[in-house]
Amino acid sequence: MSNSTSKRQAKKPRLETRHNTGSLQASLDAAKKTDAALAGAAAALRAAQADIIAAYKDLEKNQADIARDNGNDTVEVEDDELLEINAGGQVVEVLRGTLTQMKGTTLSGLFSGRWENQFMRDEKQRIFLDINP
């Protein structure tokens, strides 16, 4: 190899270094923009979370108010309590826990104890549900 070829090869890395420095700066700038965008998104999520928590607390308060307005806060009940239910003339015996095992359902809410004093009763004081069994 000649001396001039060696000098050209020595200059090449400097050109690549300048190019790499520019790419590095562009990458850093992009990372800063991404960080700023993520910080903004995180702040928006925190605000949305606070709104959801406040709405949930309002919902719980409304549920308690509705229960209180209907004459019953909550009667203490046990899952192993055997209920006799007159369902449209057919008497059914079932454990309360069976009816309340799927939390959040209408059936669970109905037999949770919250509405215990609101049930219609038949002549033998069994819970009466006017339904077609």
Secondary structure per residue as TSV (DSSP state, phi and psi in degrees):
chain	resnum	aa	ss	phi	psi
A	1	M	-	360.0	144.3
A	2	S	-	-86.9	167.3
A	3	N	H	-65.0	-37.6
A	4	S	H	-69.1	-33.9
A	5	T	H	-65.9	-40.0
A	6	S	H	-63.8	-38.4
A	7	K	H	-67.0	-39.1
A	8	R	H	-64.1	-40.5
A	9	Q	H	-67.8	-33.9
A	10	A	H	-69.9	-34.4
A	11	K	H	-74.0	-31.4
A	12	K	H	-55.3	-48.3
A	13	P	H	-58.6	-32.9
A	14	R	H	-65.1	-41.6
A	15	L	H	-63.2	-43.4
A	16	E	H	-64.7	-36.1
A	17	T	H	-64.8	-42.7
A	18	R	H	-62.4	-44.2
A	19	H	H	-62.0	-44.9
A	20	N	H	-63.7	-36.9
A	21	T	H	-63.8	-41.4
A	22	G	H	-64.5	-42.5
A	23	S	H	-65.0	-40.4
A	24	L	H	-61.9	-43.6
A	25	Q	H	-64.4	-41.4
A	26	A	H	-63.3	-40.2
A	27	S	H	-65.4	-40.9
A	28	L	H	-63.9	-43.1
A	29	D	H	-61.9	-42.3
A	30	A	H	-64.6	-39.5
A	31	A	H	-65.0	-39.2
A	32	K	H	-64.3	-40.8
A	33	K	H	-65.0	-40.7
A	34	T	H	-64.7	-43.5
A	35	D	H	-59.7	-43.2
A	36	A	H	-63.6	-41.6
A	37	A	H	-65.1	-42.3
A	38	L	H	-65.4	-38.2
A	39	A	H	-63.7	-41.0
A	40	G	H	-64.7	-42.2
A	41	A	H	-65.5	-39.4
A	42	A	H	-64.2	-40.9
A	43	A	H	-63.8	-41.0
A	44	A	H	-64.5	-40.4
A	45	L	H	-65.3	-39.8
A	46	R	H	-62.8	-41.6
A	47	A	H	-64.4	-42.9
A	48	A	H	-64.3	-39.3
A	49	Q	H	-62.4	-42.9
A	50	A	H	-61.8	-40.2
A	51	D	H	-64.2	-42.0
A	52	I	H	-65.6	-42.2
A	53	I	H	-62.1	-43.5
A	54	A	H	-63.4	-42.3
A	55	A	H	-65.0	-38.5
A	56	Y	H	-64.3	-41.8
A	57	K	H	-63.7	-39.4
A	58	D	H	-62.8	-41.8
A	59	L	H	-61.8	-45.9
A	60	E	H	-60.5	-41.2
A	61	K	H	-63.9	-43.6
A	62	N	H	-62.4	-40.4
A	63	Q	H	-62.0	-44.1
A	64	A	H	-64.7	-40.2
A	65	D	H	-63.3	-43.1
A	66	I	H	-62.6	-44.2
A	67	A	H	-62.7	-44.7
A	68	R	H	-63.9	-43.0
A	69	D	H	-65.0	-23.6
A	70	N	T	-94.1	16.8
A	71	G	T	83.2	16.7
A	72	N	-	-157.6	123.1
A	73	D	S	-78.7	-69.0
A	74	T	-	-167.5	130.2
A	75	V	-	-90.2	136.7
A	76	E	-	-68.4	122.9
A	77	V	-	-130.2	159.9
A	78	E	-	-117.4	142.6
A	79	D	T	-63.2	-28.4
A	80	D	T	-89.0	8.2
A	81	E	-	-71.8	130.0
A	82	L	E	-87.0	120.7
A	83	L	E	-101.4	140.3
A	84	E	E	-106.2	120.5
A	85	I	E	-120.6	127.1
A	86	N	E	-93.1	100.3
A	87	A	E	-100.4	93.7
A	88	G	T	60.6	33.5
A	89	G	T	99.4	-13.9
A	90	Q	E	-101.9	122.4
A	91	V	E	-85.8	128.9
A	92	V	E	-124.8	136.2
A	93	E	E	-107.9	131.4
A	94	V	E	-151.9	147.4
A	95	L	E	-73.7	139.3
A	96	R	H	-57.2	-38.3
A	97	G	H	-60.0	-30.3
A	98	T	H	-66.0	-39.7
A	99	L	H	-77.1	-21.0
A	100	T	H	-110.1	7.0
A	101	Q	S	-69.1	-26.9
A	102	M	S	-95.5	88.4
A	103	K	T	-58.8	142.7
A	104	G	T	89.7	-4.9
A	105	T	S	-89.9	162.5
A	106	T	H	-60.4	-42.9
A	107	L	H	-61.8	-43.1
A	108	S	H	-62.7	-44.6
A	109	G	H	-64.6	-39.3
A	110	L	H	-63.2	-39.1
A	111	F	T	-105.4	16.4
A	112	S	S	-74.1	-12.6
A	113	G	S	107.3	-18.9
A	114	R	T	-64.9	-34.9
A	115	W	T	-109.3	14.1
A	116	E	G	-52.5	-41.9
A	117	N	G	-82.0	-2.1
A	118	Q	G	-99.9	-9.2
A	119	F	S	-65.0	142.4
A	120	M	E	-72.3	147.7
A	121	R	E	-126.1	147.9
A	122	D	-	-86.1	-173.8
A	123	E	T	-63.8	-20.4
A	124	K	T	-101.1	14.8
A	125	Q	S	65.6	21.7
A	126	R	-	-80.3	150.5
A	127	I	E	-62.0	129.6
A	128	F	E	-110.2	122.3
A	129	L	E	-113.6	119.2
A	130	D	-	-83.0	78.0
A	131	I	S	-135.7	167.3
A	132	N	-	-94.5	109.9
A	133	P	-	-67.6	360.0
